[in-house]
Amino acid sequence: MDEKRSKAVTEAFVRLYREGLIYRDHRLVNWDCVLRTAISDIEVDYKDIKERTLLKVPGYKDPVEFGVLTSFAYPLEEGLGEIIVATTRVETMLGDTAIAIHPEDPRYKHLHGKSAIHPFNGRRLPIVCDAILVDPEFGTGAVKITPAHDPNDFEVGRRHNLDFINIFTDDGKINSNGGSAFEGMPRFGARAAIIEALQTKGLYRGAQNNEMRLGLCSRTNDVVEPMIKPQWFVNCNGMAKEALDAVMDDNKKIEIIPKQYAAEWKRWLENIRDWCISRQLWWGHRIPAWYVTFEDDELREFGAYKDHWVVGRDEDEAKLEASKIFGAKKFQMVQDPDVLDTWFSSGLFPLSVLGWPDCTEDFKAFYPTSVLETGHDILFFWVARMVMLGMKLGGDVPFRKVYLHPMIRDAHGRKMSKSLGNVIDPLEVINGVSLEGLHKRLLEGNLDPNELTTAKEGQVKDFPNGIAECGADALRFALVSYTAQSDRINLDIQRVVGYRQWCNKLWNAIRFAMSKLGDDYVPPASMAAESLPFSCKWILSVLNKAISKTVSSFESYEFSDAATAVYSWWQFQLCDIFIEAIKPYFNAEDPQFDNSRSAARYTLWVCLDNGLRLLHPFMPFVTEELWQRLPQAAENSSRKESIVISEYPSVVEEWTNENVEYEMDLVESTVKSLRSLRSKLPPSERNDRRPAFVVCHTDAVAEIIRNHELEISTLAALSSFEVLAENDARLAECSVDVVSEHLSAYLQLRGALNAEVELQKLSKKREELQKQQQNLKQMMDAAGYKQKVPPHIHEENMAKLEKLMQELEVVEETNRSLEQMVLGCTYYLQCSVLCAVTGPLRTKEDFPGGTS
């Protein structure tokens, strides 16, 4: 509403009017009886009703019945009997001005040119033939026509030059045109009164269930009433075609993200109707149009003559325009009291914000803009209007890309509603609120007692302890991570709480770093990657991948993928692995770790510096606070005084090391298997350190594992770790897990090995592998597989199949070894019993089974 924006709105209206694109006409509009204003087509939500249904309507104490088809008879003139019609809105019969039949319907041939008589006001209703509207196979084949209150009837009224009689006041009551018996009644109250009056006259013919679509205002939930009103309209046909081509052409000027919304764009713009832009509200940009009156006008009503309007940027310009049109004839002018649709004003935003209609330096430099980000629910309300007006008035599209975010709903997928009590205020998530505080907010609204009770019950169910304080960063990260959910976000506050707890983990990581770096630590300008310990090489290599994935996801507007890449690196690689793996360097007093300790400090600092900058767009507050706590780099570094103006991380090629990542994958898999075995121990033993072993089936894997015994021992919390041969006797005292086709992991037990349990585990593993192998083989054996699947995918599947077969072999081999151990233990038991009876055995030959 400021001066610059108001100037742009007035200029746009004047230009479009003088090009013939804005005009004033009596047209059927969507009328909201609560707001007492016209609303546009896209402000109407449609509810499908299958049968007789009671709905709450604003302004009515009792629910109103919909989904009912009411039949009644109109008496015909000249004693010709009656004609039966049916309607779901029987109250509109007060405004009927005709009855339509199909010209070829033999039942009504004798009524061509005849009329019916309205039972309440005596109005003659001509019977008109209309093959466009009437389906002789539907209902009685006769249709009541109310041109002033139905879109289809409006067109019939124009085709047959019928009277247009409005029977409603602006607040939805019957006016004087409806007859004194019903005048002043609310429209749905009049519905019952009219049915009763028809019954009294013997014209009521019954009612039945009927499917229908009910139009509701998206803002007030009022039942929309079609009403004929003089309004200002924009002819959108030409502008819509340009806006459609801007998105759908091969050389498109605008990209819509996600892509599926381009289809909705096409559907809207191909079926566009002229846009009603005038509103009967107190607030808004007043329409720059004046109605001119003359002393000799026969009709004194405001707006009675369509050709008495002039448009100007101000009253002086309007007077000059009137003088040009009407000459020296004496006249008076009154400005239209209506205001413009808010979407017309806001549709000019990309233009007006840069100074349009003036050709400012900003406009020349920055129009078109680059990216618009908004909700998908206003794709047509706002985005399409900006494109149409921008191309028409600015000479080009207003932006090159449109990113549409999902709409936020509650955790159950329901639309947020005050009456349900499921509205989530972002500030209450950031700052926290008690259940009593949530209830208090409801009392500040305008809910009726029944809705208030329902809303409180909803809050008790969803937020029994209120909402915990989560902070802005946790809420921001949660919303970004949710964006993969197509067109809606089912927001679960517990997920936000989880990210708040994750923020605490970031604090702990920095606290650990500060304790290991020391107060006087100054990071060196650089350190050669090849000189770093294994864990340091690995974390920098995977940091490179996280940076690459995050940047590419940002560039493709896949923000959830970017958030996942950053989170996964911080949580699962930096905190869970790297920080744990380097602890021995700081705990050990052995001088052999001196170089490793120095390298680990440097790598830790590099990771935290890059990691915080990588995370900053998602969590701006906590990252700024933590980044400021990091030691300052050397004086010649490019570090800025704030993270917000620092360079975003980019890939450092020398950090990438695929061999190191492959070796760490083996280490991680081994640790995961050992942790899995530990989790199956009795609870009292799970925290105890104990020996573990691996059996490697290739020399290459054995060498890698031997080289990284320290990392495996540290991460798996072992007392010792060793690579053993397959027939080593110590394996008989261990539980086992197959890591891969090349590797099996063993964790030493303190009691006797439960062979039956171990065999069951192996059997389950075998079944899983066989199922995977069967599914993959079935897919590869399907008809047309080789023709449809790209060669590289086929090669990947072949490699997967071979790996599964190798793992199955390892499982079978481990199973055989375990069975032999069990058999050997049985022989040993037999030997012990025999010795107790007969005395010691002298030679192996005395007991052929052996003494395993």
C-alpha positions, 0 to 999 in steps of 0.5 A: 500500500506504499506510494511506489507500489500504489503507483505501479498498480494504478499504472497497470490498470490504466495501461491494460484498460486502454489496451482493451484488456480490462473492461466492466460488465454485468457478469455472474461472479462467485459471491461470498455472503460472509465477506460480501464480496466477489471472489475469483474462481480459484478462491473456490474449493469444491466439496464432492457430496455423494448423498444427503449430507448435513454441513455447518454453514457460517451464519446458520445455527443448525446444519444445512442439508445438501445432496438432495434433488427436490422436484416440483411442478410448474402449472402451465398456461391455458390449462395445459397441465403442469411441467415437472422440474428438479433442483438442488437449490430450490430457493433459486426458483424465486428467480426463475425466468424460463423453463428449457426443453430439448427441441427434439423431445417428443414429450414436450412438442406441444409446449413449444412457444408456450409458458408456465406460470410462477406459483408465487408471483404469477410471472410468465416463464417462457418454455424455450428450446435449448439443445445445448443445455438440456439432456432429454435422457436426464430427469424429466427432460425439463430444466428450470432456468435462473440466469442470475444465479447459475453459470449454465443458466446465465448462458441460456439467458443470453442465448434466449434474451431472458430476464436476469433477476437477482433474488439475494441481498449481498449478505445472502437474504431474499430481496424484494424480487423474491416476493414479500412472503420470503423477503428477508429470509436467509437463503437456506432458511427460505429453502425450507419455507419454499418447500413448505409453500410448494406442498401447500399448493400441491406442487411438491413432487418429492426429494431424493439423494443426489451427487453434487459438487458444492463450492466453498470459499477457501477463506470463510468456508461459506457456500459460494452463491453465483450472483450477477454483479457489475464488476471489472474483468481482465481478458486473460486469453492472450496473456495466458497463451504467452504464459503457457508457452513460457513454461511449455515450449521447447525453448521455455523461458521458465522452469517449474520445480518440481516438474510435475507442476508444469502439468497443473500450469498447463491445465489452468492456463488452457482453461482460463476464464476472464479474471474478475479483479474488483472486490467489495472490501474496505481495504485495498487499492481503489480502482482508478475508474470514475463514473460520469453522470449528466443532468439529462440521464434518465437512470440515476443509479450508480453504474447504470450506464456501461459507457459512462466510465472513464479511467485515469491515473488520478482524478485530473487525468480522468476529467481530461479523459471525460472531456475528450470522450463527452466533449463540453457537455457538463458532467459530474464524476464519482470514483468507483468505491470498489478495490482491486483483487489483492492478487492483481496488486501482488501480481505486479510485485516483480515489477514494482519492487524494482521501480516499475513503471519508471525505468530505474537502474534496478529494473534494467539490471535485475529484471527478469529476476532469477528464482521465485520460491513459494507454495504450490497452492498459489501457483495460479493465484500468484505465480501465473498472474505475475508471469502474465502481468510481467510479460505484458507490462515488463516485456519479459518473464519476471523470473527464470525458475519457480521453486514450489515448496510443499504445504505443511500439515499436521503429523496425521496429514490433516490440514491445519485448522483452528477448530481441530486444534492442530495449528502449529505456530512456528514461534511456539516450536522455536520457544516452546509452549506448555499445554496450558499455553496452547489452550490459551491461544485457542481462547484468543480466537473466535471458535464456538464452544463446540469447536473449542472443546474439539480443539482442546481435545486435539491438543491434548492428544497431539501435545500432552506435554506441550511443545518442547523448546526446539530453536529456530535451527532445528525447525528450519532443518526439519522443514528442509529435510521434509521437502522430499515429501512431494506436495505436503509436509506431515510435520511431526514435532518429535522429529524437530525435537530430534534435530534439536538434540542433534544440535547438542551433538554439534556442541559436543563435537566442538567441545571435544575438538577444543579440548584436543586442539588446545587454547593456543592452537593455530592451524597450519596453512596446509598439510599434505594429504598423503602424509596424514594417517588413514582415518584422516585421509578417509574423513577428508575424502568422504567430506569431499563427497558430502560437499559435492553432493550438497552443492549439486543438490542445491543446484538442482533444488533437491534440498532434502538431499542436500540436508541428508548429505550434510547430516549423514557426514556429520553424524555417521562419519565425523562423529560416529567414526572419525572422532572415535577413531582418533581418540587413541592418538590423544589418549596414548603417551607413546611417542609413535603417535606424535605425528598422528596427533598433530595430523589429527588436530589439523584434520579435525579443525579442517573438518569442523571449519568446512562442516560448519560452513557446509551446514550453515544454510540449514542451521545459521544460528548454531553454526555461526556461534560454533564457528566463532569458537574455532581457533583462528587460521593463520594470518594469511588465510581467507577466513572472514569475520563471519561464517555468513560471508565466508566461502561455501566449501568446494571440493579439494581434489587432493583429498579424494582417495577411493582406495582409502574409502574402500578400506574403510568400508571393510573396517566399517563392515567388520565393526558393524558385525562385531557390534551386532554380535555384542548386542546379542550378549547378555545385558550385563556383558555388553559393555565389557571389552573382549577379544575378537577375530576375523577369518579372511578368505583372500590375502588382499582382504587379510592385509587390509584388516591387519593394517587397520587393527587399531581402528577396528579395536577402537571402534568396536571397543575390543580388548584385542583383535587378530586375523586367524586361520579358518581352523584355529581352535580359538574360533570354537569359543566365539559367536560368528557373523558373515561380514561379506564374501571375503570376511567373517567376524568372531567375538569371543564368548565367556561361557560355552558356545551355543552352537544351536543358536549360531547355526540358526543365525547362519541359517537365517543369513543363508535364507536372506541371501538366497531370497536376494539371489532368487529375486535378482535372478528372477528379474534378470531372467524376465522377458526383454530384460537385456533389451530394456536394461542399459549395459552398465546396469546389467553389469552391476546386476551381474556383479551383485549376483556373483557377490551374493553367490560368494557370500552364500559359499562363505555362509555354507563354509562357516556352517560346515566349520561350526558343525565340525566344531560341534562334532569335535566337542562331542568326540571330546566329551566321549573321550573324557567319559571313556578315560574316566572309566578305563584310564588314559588312552595311550595313542590316537589309534586307541580312539579312531575319532580323534581328540579335536 
